[in-house]
């Protein structure tokens, strides 16, 4: 009976073990999938963080370059009007390509000034496909009163081919068309504007190409100096016009920087949205932690079942060994039992034979033939009762064993439950601590978010102030440039007037010296011609030019002619008209004097004629 109970328990626990193994395998599969999802989310998050850092660095560099370019770029009102006019022409006429400066650009930034000098007035020329389109554009500009413009019709331009010898003139000299990037469709316009001009790295190379090699080409240096075909040198680093023209390509670079800024900002926003979408990484971590806890519980249950099965197997083996040990004794006992039964049968026969006369009356009263028959009738009931009693004892023994085993399992489960309750209490305590930390962190995070919002608003305010200040700086710089231009014009005018004054002083000194030399009486209000030196300049080795000029001005200040004897018209008319008038009068009087004076060679010719006669 105990063996059957053990086998039944083994079957039950084996089924429970199979179910527990299936649960463990399912939990392990879910854990592997959760780990893969968490690893994928972590890898994607790290990739997005790297991409965000790279985009922020690129955006910072673009914003820095854009800020510098904005500080350097200035767009005049004329350029703005010209851009608007070109845009209007492109909207109205399909054959308008655009300004030449916008259709081509230098290959390197160092060529900007040189290329702007080479293109010159053609930089603002508008390239069109046909001559008829140019005529229509001119008519449209006249109707709209939009100003003036130069057009380059591609079908009417036939520039001469460029000699290859100019490409190999010098290592530091190259054709202007070779340092330009442009579309092949506008090549005639570029060749027409550049011609055979050479871009040289320095003025020495330009001199070598033009003066020593005697090449028939215009040479332009990187700072804008030009050696023309005639040999004249003009321009240089001080030319503001050339640098302002070169800023056309800087404007194109600024547009490219703006486009790059917008593109990077859009990509950065996409990365931020993607990171927000991956914010479920915490949920994946929580799910993985729950699966790990569930896996531990299932694994513990499986281990308990394995231990139970191992205990049952050990008990089963013990019972088998005990049964194997008891089998010889049981066989001997069976033989002895058979012998005892035989002896009992013999004794019963003798007893029945001896008791038959004694129990004859008893048998007649019970109407049984013999005492043996009476016992045969009573024995089955007694054996059945004994068999039931033995069966009940066996059931009680098996239930006692089962109860002891279950009590042992219950004790183990109670100990494990106490351990789990202790772990649960520890977990609850840790969870409360974590919730407290979470609340504190959330409070700190809320504080930080408020600070960030405050800083963002402050940053927006500062950006607005920076934009206003930048506009004010731009306006001030524009005003400063305008003032510098006016100052340059006034300085030029001042130098021109100073030069005219110096020339007038020199002419006055020359007239006074001539009057002194020719002994011409001159009415004076102040000073005397006797104090006037005949030689004012004593040589550059002894006196500087400034000293000479100061000496001339000093003499002129000491001597003041009296113009009161002149007619009123001569004193009020322009000096040039008065000079022409008196020079004409002097020329006329000189001619009359020459006519009155005899020819000094006439007497010689007369004497020679007399001698021949």
Order of alpha helices (4+ residues) and beta strands (2+ residues): alpha-alpha-beta-alpha-beta-alpha-beta-alpha-beta-beta-beta-alpha-beta-alpha-beta-beta-beta-alpha-alpha-alpha-alpha-beta-alpha-beta-alpha-alpha-alpha
